[in-house]
Amino acid sequence: MSYEAFRGQQAGEHITVYRPEVVVLPSPEEVDQYAATHVLEQVTAKPNSVLTLPTGGTPRGMYELLVQAHRDHEVDFSQLIIFNLDEYWPIQRDHPSSYTRYMNEMFYSHVNIPPSQRFIPNGEAPDAAVEADLYETLFQAYGPPDLAVIGIGPGTTCHIGFNERGSAVDSRSRYMPLDPETRAANSQLFANPAEIPQGTITQGVADILEAHQIMLLAKGDTKAWGIQRALNGPIGPDAPASYLRYHPQVTFVLDKAAAQYLPGQ
Ligand code: F6R
């Protein structure tokens, strides 16, 4: 469903709620394998796919497998268009904890995606609102992504991208202050935790929902509450990941720990 179709449903006061597919795998490594295989299938079926991609701890294994597939000549990434979900703001592009640096180190420096086809918000931009509008314009120019790979925030945040609690379903790319719970978790990834920026520039919820297909990856105990809340709690801004139930083509790929609070697990 396109976002326009979703808005049409809203206008008609009839919003369809879907049940995401839930895949529970025995180990985090199997989540990596499943995710990489799915991305490779997408790229093989449509080499010029537009992809939304995440950063963070969760997808590291997926990127390693994608790089390996490129080295083994299983796939050609040269026609892909990539939009990252988000970047801290403000942050230097070459800061060890920037998402620009993460993408270069985990993926881009190892594969053949031309720089002109890789997009990520500029953490060095002087004005976050202007940069977010520019990012949104570029995102719209390339059309809806064929596939969005996303994570979910830690603890009770339930964020997708950096759409923290309070985010609206029709939100677009914008500056978003980090939720205190996200700050506490992500500051551990900075050599000096106090250095974590106050905010981010993130794709909005509507940008994520615009993708034809969405694959959410989650591993570990710290994601269990949010996964259960997103799949079975009320849909709304208290848990932005719950909005994914407005989209007909969503797969949650979970390890056992992240799935532990789901009924039947
Ligand atoms: C990162 C992003 C975030 C993360 C989420 C989980 O680009 O958009 O939503 O996916 O914070 O992060 P990890 O994987 O580090 O637990």
Boltz pocket constraint, residues with backbone or C-beta under 6 A from the ligand:
constraints:
  - pocket:
      binder: B
      contacts: [[A, 53], [A, 54], [A, 55], [A, 56], [A, 57], [A, 58], [A, 59], [A, 85], [A, 86], [A, 150], [A, 151], [A, 152], [A, 153], [A, 154], [A, 159], [A, 160], [A, 161], [A, 162]]
      max_distance: 6.0
